[in-house]
Amino acid sequence: SALVSRLKASPTHWPPAVRESPMQRMFFSALGDFLGTCDNFLGQMGSFAIAHVFYVWFFIKRYLSKVEHDRKLTAKAKGYLGMLAVCVAGLLAVAFTKIVPAAPEGVVRIGVGVYAVLISAMLLTGLLQRSTLYALGAVLFVFSDFILAWNRFIEPIPYRDYLVLITYFLAQWLLF
């Protein structure tokens, strides 16, 4: 299809925002960190949501560049994909049954729901990379954000700051 051809195109033909996505991912993550220190939760969540869009785009591009267009999925690959889908669905189930309902009604609750979908998409596409570093980075990113969300909306988590800082910065390092 035209989309697959465009995604597989030479990096020099990609739009600048996509071509420079490693810096875009870091910029929006850093902006989210800054806005978090200013107690601007919606801005923080929005910045990280944009970063996750760039992560998903990067992972899709990388995946398509490594897979032949007409390659059929083997039974093993289908099983792996199914397992990943079940894990991500479980993550979304926890988010939408525990965290999202606990968020304040209105814009924050809607934002938390959208963010849960985006970070889950980042996790799924990160796990599809056949790269231990990307997979671990994606898992650690989700772990740190779930700690933040649980702490903010459900109940305090002991050692939250240490758990978040260690997992988040390790995730960013692995994903860069």
C-alpha positions, 0 to 999 in steps of 0.5 A: 500500500502507499502508506507502507511504501511511504513508511519504508521510504528513505529517511531523507524523504520523511517529514522533519518531525519524523526524521528527527523523532529521537529528539522530538521524543526527548523534547516532549518528555523533557517538557513533560518533566518540566511541566510536572515540576510546575504542578501542571498535570494536564500539560505534563500528561499532554507532553508525554502523550505527544512523546508517546505518539512519536515513540509509536511512530518510530517503533512502527517505522522500525518494525516495517523496515525490518519486515518484508511487505508480503511476509506471512506470520508464522504460528510462533509469531502469531502466538507471540503477537497474541500474547502481547495483545493479551498483556496490553489488553490486561494493562488497559483493563487495569487502567480503565477499571482502577485508574481512569475512574479514580481520576477527577471527572472531566478533562483529566479523566478523559486525558488519563484514558487517552494517555492509557491508550497511547502508552499501551500502544507504545508498549505494544509497538516497543515489544514488537521490536525484537530488541531487548533494550526497546522492550525493557525501555517500554516496560519500564516507562509503563511501570513508572507511569503506572506508579505515578498514576496509582500514587496520584489517583488511588493511594500513596506508594512507598518510595514512589520517587525512587521507583519512578526516577530509576525506572523512568530515566532508565527507560528513557536511556534504553529508548534513546 
